[in-house]
């Protein structure tokens, strides 16, 4: 009889443990949900404002997890075009819904750097060799509309991008000993900061 009672107690404890694990698993699943979105829009600003404002294309995709009802954390990859330049930024981002409702205003902050920076000019700039991308900062504010698990977001904000260009110039001098008129090229670099107002539309899942 004592042995039977022990087995019953052990069985109850095991069942309670399984039930608790199932509840914990359901809670975790409810608190963490996968999300993604595809975003496209425009960048407005100017490098040389004497030419007037420039309107160029910007696109990105972000994938991550939704924590609770308000917080989203993820990573993204994008493409930005500027007058004479294009960049491929990779970044991490976080957003916070101001109201825990189906449709809500939200704040978002993306930070990262450009994997690639490409220069496009109407003429070949003397001495130019290559460009590299630097820091990217992108704070945004938006409004998200949800229909079941599909979401549409309208966003506006600011984008800051660093670009570094490298140059090599021929260095002439006459060396009587070697009868040579060339030396090692002179190398220099130039940092450029690009600032743009950004407006975009994003379509996503959850």
N, C-alpha and C positions, 0 to 999 in steps of 0.2 A: 504493500500500500504506500509506504514511504517513497519507494522508487517511482511509482506511478505519479505521485504528486510532484516529484522533482522533474520528471520528464514533461509534465503539463506546464510547470512554471518555466522551464527552459524553452518550450515551444511558444508560449505566450511572449516571452522576451524576444525571441527570434522574429516572431511576426510583427511585434511592435517596432523592432529595428528596421525591418523591411519597409513597413508603412512609413516610418519617419524618413528613410532614405528616399522613398518615392515622393513624399511631400517636399523634401529639400530639393530634389531634382526639378520638380514642377516650379518651385519658387525661383530657382536659378534660371530656368528657361524663360520665365515671365520677366525676369529682371534684365536678361541679356538677349537682345534680338539683332540679327544681321540686317544691315541696310546698305543701300548703294544709290548713287544718283549719277546722271549724266548732265553736264552743265554746258551751256553755250551762251555767249553774249558779246558785248563790245567794250573796248577800252577807249576812253576819250581823254585827250591831252595833247601835248606837243613837246618835241625836242627843241626845235627852233621855232618859237612862237611867231616869228615874222611871217611864216607861211600860213598861219592860222591853225585852228584846231584840227587834230587828226583823229579819225575814227577807224579802229582796227579790230580784228577778231580775237576772241579768247574762248577756249574750251577746256574742259577738265572732266575727269571721272573720279569719284571717291567711293571707297568701300570701308566699312567698319562695323562697330557694334553700338546699339542703342542701350544705354544703361538706365533702367527705370523709365519714367515717362518724359523726362526733360533733357537728358544728357546724351550726346552722340560724340564718339571718338573714332577717328579713322585715318586712312592714308590715301593719297591721291596722286594722279599723274595728269599733266595738262599740256596745252600748247598755247602760247601767247605770241601774237604778232604786233610789232611796232613799226613805225615808219623807218625802213632800212634795217630792221632787225627781226629775228624770231627766237624764241626760247622754248625749251621743254622743261618745265619745272616739276620737281618731285617734292611732295610736302606732306606734313602731318596736320591734322585739323581737329578742332573741337567746337561744338555748338551747344547752346543752352536755350531751351524754350522758355520764354518769359511767362507763359501760362500753360498749365498742364491740361490742355484741351485738344480736341481733334484737330482744329485749325488754330495755328498759333504764330505769333511773332517770335523771332529767335535772333540771337547774336551768334556769330561764327568768327573764328580766328584761325587762319591757315599760316603756317610758317615752314619754310624749306629753302631749297636752292635749285638752280637750273642745271640739269644734266648736260644740256647742250645750248650753245648760243651761236647763231649764224648771222652774218652780216650780209645785207643785200644793198648794193649801191648801183646807181646809174653809170658810174665810172669806177675804175680801179684806183683805190686810194694808195698813194705812193708809200711803199714800205710795209703795208699791212700784211700780216702773216696769218693770224688766227684770233679767235675770241673764246673766252670761257665765261660761263655763267656764275653768278654769285648769289648772295642772300635774296630771298623773296619773302615779303610780308604782305598779308592780305586780310584785313579785317572787313567783315561784312555784316549787314543787317537785312533780315528778310521776313517774308510771310509765307507760311507753308499751308497748303490746302490738301486734305487727305480724302480719298474716296476708297474705302476698304483699306487695302494695303498699298495702294498707289498714291504717290504724293507729287504735287507740283509746287515749286517754290519760286518766288520772285525775290531777287536779291540786288542790293546796291551797296557799294563800298569803295574801297581804295586799294590799289595795288602798287607796291614798290618793288623794283627789280634792279639788282646790281649786275653790271657787265664789265668785263675787263678785256681790253684789246691789246695785242702785242704787235710791235713794229721792228723791222730791221732796215738799217740804212747803210749804203755802201760808204766805206771809209777810204778815201784816196790819200796816198802819200808816196813819195819817191824814195826808194832805198837803193843807193848806188851800189852797195855791196852785192845785193841779190838781183839788181836790175828789175825790181818789182815795184808796181804802183798801186797794189791793193793790200789792205790789212783786214783784220777781223772786222765784221760789220758792227755797227753801233746798234745796240738793242735798247728799246724803250717800251713802256706800257702806259696805258691810259685807262682810268676807271670812269665809268659812266653810271649815273643814277637815273632811272626812269620812273616817273611818277604818273599814275593814271587814275581817273575816276572810272569805276567799273559798274556795269549793269548787266545782269544775266538772268536766265531762266533755267531751272533744273527740273528734270523729271526722274523720279526714282521709285524705290520699293521700300515702304515703311518709313 
